[in-house]
Amino acid sequence: NADVMQNPRHLVRRRGQEARLRCSPMKGHSHVYWYRQLPEEGLKFMVYLQKENIIDESGMPKERFSAEFPKEGPSILRIQQVVRGDSAAYFCASSPLGSGANTGELFFGEGSRLTVL
Amino acid sequence: KQEVTQIPAALSVPEGENLVLNCSFTDSAIYNLQWFRQDPGKGLTSLLLIQSSQREQTSGRLNASLDKSSGRSTLYIAASQPGDSATYLCAVKAGANNLFFGTGTRLTVIP
């Protein structure tokens, strides 16, 4: 869904560098989810954020990965000291409803494809 | 832990055929099930969302069914077209903050 904006679409980093991926949710949505898709694998949940709050980060590696969704501006997924295994497509999704409602539909962006050399 | 399986992994059909894609999940305690389409190098486009209380949803040539008790969903595509070629993903919402995805069925419709 083009209304969930992710950038950059493609990012190349060398091992040890930092990667920053940005996501602007659909207008009116205040809930953001990050998913990772490794080659030949399904999408895996990483983190769920509301404005200024991390609600659930159970799917995010404990080290090197962090996410934020500030009051102003896009959500950012940050990967420090990247390794080759971080190469993947990272997708952002947004929802107008709190996931406590359970039934909300998620709308996905076109993804950011990270390649670590 | 919820596991979602999609069979077949790949499917090729001639244009005009009707086809069925299958999705199964291990835990029937779900809130909804969503079918997505993913084109190569692109994001996910939502096709159909079925709430747990519903049995099916239809949109144009697409019909999705849900049998929660048996842990199954099907996506039926009528009169397939080459433009339908893509990977189709099934995802179940089984927790407040999580969608569990299958690995998808790669569909090729041959003109």
Interface residues (C-beta under 8 A of the other chain):
Chain A: N1 V4 Q6 Y33 Y35 E40 E41 G42 L43 K44 F45 Y48 I55 D56 G59 F91 A93 S99 G100 N102 T103 E105 L106 F107 F108 G109 E110 G111 R113
Chain B: V4 Y31 N32 Q34 F36 G41 K42 G43 L44 T45 S46 L49 Q51 L89 A91 K93 A96 N97 N98 L99 F100 F101 G102 T103 G104
